[in-house]
């Protein structure tokens, strides 16, 4: 299962469990108030309160399991995100280092009095006006010497396409299977049935 899908699924479960717990907590509160107002029916209300408490505890347990898995998924999501971003940054640094080397070579060629393509001169000018002017000044001093003519160092530039880190992280497969999805109402019914059979014995 993909991380993004698993996160959606388990977040929905946590939310459902939270709503169910909230409903049952309100019911428990009402039962406790009835115990106080009708002491003659304390035993009946006591059993109902016990069943509600057991149900809330069972829901709590399962919700905690889901939340722990969501935390694990968040860590995996972050790791995939960081990996995608690191790849992009690594490529950008590598490209920058190559461009810097080319800038230095263009400056060296100009300083030797060589003729470089106008596009290369423009790139050097945009990179560093000071370096460009220094290269031109030194090149002017050796102007009377024979000039070499150079081809561009950049050639045809190709823009690299990167995937969106959010998309990479969300579409990566989760490293482990999550806990079994159990509907909150199933837990409520299971605890209720167990309590009924226990009280019948």
C-alpha positions as CSV (number, residue, x, y, z in Angstrom):
1,X,0.0,0.0,0.0
2,X,1.3,3.5,-0.8
3,X,2.2,5.7,2.1
4,X,-0.3,8.5,1.0
5,X,-3.1,6.0,0.8
6,X,-2.3,4.3,4.1
7,X,-2.1,7.7,5.8
8,X,-5.6,8.6,4.5
9,X,-7.1,5.3,5.5
10,X,-5.6,5.3,9.1
11,X,-6.4,9.0,9.7
12,X,-10.0,8.3,8.8
13,X,-10.0,5.3,11.2
14,X,-8.6,7.5,14.0
15,X,-11.2,10.1,13.4
16,X,-14.0,7.5,13.4
17,X,-12.7,6.1,16.6
18,X,-12.5,9.5,18.2
19,X,-16.1,10.3,17.3
20,X,-17.3,7.0,18.6
21,X,-15.3,7.5,21.9
22,X,-16.8,11.0,22.2
23,X,-20.3,9.6,21.8
24,X,-19.7,6.8,24.3
25,X,-18.1,9.2,26.8
26,X,-21.1,11.4,26.7
27,X,-23.3,8.3,27.2
28,X,-21.1,7.2,30.2
29,X,-21.4,10.7,31.6
30,X,-25.2,10.5,31.3
31,X,-25.3,7.0,32.9
32,X,-23.2,8.2,35.9
33,X,-25.6,11.1,36.4
34,X,-28.5,8.7,36.3
35,X,-26.8,6.6,38.9
36,X,-26.6,9.6,41.2
37,X,-30.2,10.7,40.6
38,X,-31.7,7.2,40.8
39,X,-29.8,5.3,43.5
40,X,-32.4,2.5,43.5
41,X,-31.3,1.5,39.9
42,X,-27.6,1.9,40.7
43,X,-26.8,-1.8,39.9
44,X,-28.3,-1.6,36.4
45,X,-26.6,1.7,35.6
46,X,-23.4,0.4,37.1
47,X,-23.4,-2.5,34.7
48,X,-24.1,-0.2,31.8
49,X,-21.3,2.1,32.9
50,X,-18.8,-0.8,33.1
51,X,-19.7,-1.9,29.6
52,X,-19.2,1.7,28.3
53,X,-15.9,2.0,30.1
54,X,-14.7,-1.3,28.6
55,X,-15.8,-0.3,25.2
56,X,-14.0,3.1,25.4
57,X,-10.8,1.4,26.6
58,X,-11.0,-1.1,23.7
59,X,-11.5,1.8,21.3
60,X,-8.6,3.7,22.9
61,X,-6.3,0.7,22.5
62,X,-7.0,0.3,18.8
63,X,-6.9,4.0,18.2
64,X,-3.4,4.2,19.8
65,X,-2.3,1.3,17.6
66,X,-3.4,3.3,14.5
67,X,-1.8,6.5,15.7
68,X,1.5,4.6,16.3
69,X,1.3,3.3,12.7
70,X,0.5,6.8,11.4
71,X,3.7,8.1,13.2
72,X,5.7,5.4,11.5
73,X,4.2,6.4,8.1
74,X,5.0,10.0,8.8
75,X,8.6,9.1,9.4
76,X,8.7,7.1,6.1
77,X,7.0,10.0,4.2
78,X,9.6,12.4,5.5
79,X,12.5,10.1,4.6
80,X,11.2,9.7,1.0
81,X,10.6,13.5,0.8
82,X,14.1,14.2,2.0
83,X,15.6,11.7,-0.4
84,X,13.8,13.4,-3.4
85,X,14.9,16.9,-2.3
86,X,18.5,15.7,-1.7
87,X,18.7,14.3,-5.2
88,X,17.5,17.6,-6.6
89,X,19.9,19.6,-4.5
90,X,22.8,17.3,-5.3
91,X,22.1,17.7,-9.0
92,X,21.9,21.5,-8.6
93,X,25.2,21.6,-6.8
94,X,26.8,19.4,-9.4
95,X,25.5,21.6,-12.2
96,X,26.7,24.7,-10.3
97,X,30.2,23.2,-10.0
98,X,30.3,22.4,-13.7
99,X,29.1,25.9,-14.6
100,X,31.6,27.5,-12.3
101,X,34.4,25.6,-14.0
102,X,33.1,26.7,-17.4
103,X,33.0,30.4,-16.2
104,X,36.6,30.1,-15.1
105,X,37.5,28.7,-18.5
106,X,35.7,31.4,-20.4
107,X,37.4,34.0,-18.2
108,X,40.8,32.4,-18.9
109,X,40.2,32.3,-22.7
110,X,39.2,36.0,-22.7
111,X,42.3,36.8,-20.6
112,X,44.4,35.1,-23.3
113,X,42.9,37.4,-25.8
114,X,40.8,34.6,-27.4
115,X,37.5,35.2,-29.1
116,X,34.7,33.4,-27.3
117,X,31.0,33.1,-28.3
118,X,28.9,36.1,-27.3
119,X,26.6,33.7,-25.3
120,X,29.5,32.6,-23.2
121,X,30.6,36.2,-22.6
122,X,27.0,37.0,-21.6
123,X,27.0,34.1,-19.1
124,X,30.2,35.3,-17.6
125,X,28.9,38.8,-17.3
126,X,25.7,37.6,-15.6
127,X,27.7,35.4,-13.3
128,X,30.3,38.1,-12.2
129,X,30.6,41.5,-13.7
130,X,33.9,42.0,-11.9
131,X,35.4,38.8,-13.2
132,X,34.2,39.6,-16.7
133,X,35.7,43.1,-16.6
134,X,39.0,41.8,-15.2
135,X,39.2,39.2,-18.0
136,X,38.4,41.8,-20.7
137,X,41.0,44.2,-19.3
138,X,43.7,41.5,-19.3
139,X,42.6,40.3,-22.7
140,X,42.9,43.9,-24.1
141,X,46.5,44.0,-23.0
142,X,47.3,41.0,-25.1
143,X,45.1,42.1,-27.9
144,X,47.9,42.5,-30.4
145,X,48.8,38.8,-30.2
146,X,47.1,36.2,-32.3
147,X,43.7,35.3,-30.9
148,X,42.2,31.8,-30.7
149,X,38.6,31.4,-31.5
150,X,36.6,29.0,-29.2
151,X,33.3,27.2,-29.4
152,X,30.8,27.5,-26.6
153,X,31.3,25.4,-23.5
154,X,27.6,25.0,-22.8
155,X,26.4,23.4,-26.0
156,X,22.7,22.6,-26.0
157,X,21.4,22.9,-22.5
158,X,18.8,20.4,-21.3
159,X,16.5,21.2,-18.4
160,X,16.2,18.3,-16.0
161,X,12.7,17.5,-14.8
162,X,12.2,16.6,-11.2
163,X,9.3,14.8,-9.5
164,X,7.5,16.7,-6.8
165,X,8.9,15.4,-3.4
166,X,5.4,15.3,-1.9
167,X,4.3,13.1,-4.8
168,X,7.4,10.8,-4.4
169,X,6.8,10.5,-0.7
170,X,3.0,9.9,-1.0
171,X,3.4,7.3,-3.7
172,X,6.2,5.3,-2.1
173,X,5.2,1.9,-0.7
174,X,4.9,1.7,3.1
175,X,7.6,-0.5,4.5
176,X,5.3,-2.5,6.6
177,X,1.7,-3.5,6.7
178,X,-0.5,-1.5,9.0
179,X,-2.6,-2.9,11.8
180,X,-5.9,-4.6,10.8
181,X,-8.7,-2.2,10.1
182,X,-11.6,-2.8,12.5
183,X,-14.6,-0.7,12.3
184,X,-15.3,1.1,15.6
185,X,-18.9,-0.2,15.8
186,X,-17.5,-3.8,15.6
187,X,-15.5,-3.1,18.8
188,X,-18.5,-1.5,20.5
189,X,-20.6,-4.6,19.6
190,X,-17.9,-7.1,20.5
191,X,-17.4,-5.5,24.0
192,X,-21.2,-5.3,24.4
193,X,-21.7,-9.0,23.5
194,X,-18.8,-10.1,25.8
195,X,-20.4,-8.1,28.7
196,X,-23.8,-9.6,28.0
197,X,-22.5,-13.2,28.0
198,X,-20.4,-12.5,31.2
199,X,-23.5,-11.1,33.0
200,X,-25.6,-14.0,31.8
201,X,-23.3,-16.5,33.5
